[in-house]
Amino acid sequence: MAEDHYLVREGTRLLLEDSGEVEVLAAVENADALLRAVDDLRPDVVITDIRMPPAYRTEGITAAHAIRAAHPGTGVVVLSQHADESYVFALFHAGTEGLAYLLKERVGDLDHLLGAIREVQAGRSAIDPRVVDILLRGRTQAADSPLSRLTAREFDVLRHMAQGRNNRAIAGALLLAESTVEKHVNATFAKLGLAEEPTLHRRVSAVLTYLRHDQDAPR
């Protein structure tokens, strides 16, 4: 893991190790040290801050892409203080597989952090539910938004599936039959232009496709 603030770094390390599920092989303070550690230790998962020395810009995202390119079996959880769509796009622009975007405030929520670790270790992806809510709320009113194609129920289903819930959990939350949820999910994918791709975590990509389309639309 990589985090330039010592107390946050050591606190997160202890939290993970105390869980009994994670062995922290290295805890470093910058992206260069992280890349060297990954090359040497070949971890299953990396956790990295988004901003680190020397420039405090998007070093963590750059490192995430380098790690995924050199070690495709290593998942990466990027921690950020910001629910900012530009950072989300910077991380996921080339694909979502094996990547997660998590708000730093979630570090203290061990179950949430471990959940993101499990997702990227399995080659899937995750976006912090609070980020999803903020981005969707900020853009649903755009006239050219792809979400304008969705029914109210399809939008409800999208919000739940973007937060990582499976069809059964969505059915329970919305008091629907699981078969009904499956129909809404398939309709949402079709309206957002998401083809059948077995390696793609389409529940996350549904949100990303919407955001990308809205960003690229004529103003």
Secondary structure, DSSP 8 states (H G I E B T S, - for coil): -B-SSHHHHHHHHHHHHHTTS------BSSHHHHHHHHHHH--SEEEEESS-TTT-SSHHHHHHHHHHHH-TT-EEEEEES---HHHHHHHHTT--TTEEEEEGGGTT-HHHHHHHHHHHHTT--EE-HHHHHHHHHHHTT-TT-GGGGS-HHHHHHHHHHHTT--HHHHHHHHT--HHHHHHHHHHHHHHTT----TTS-HHHHHHHHHHHHHHHS--
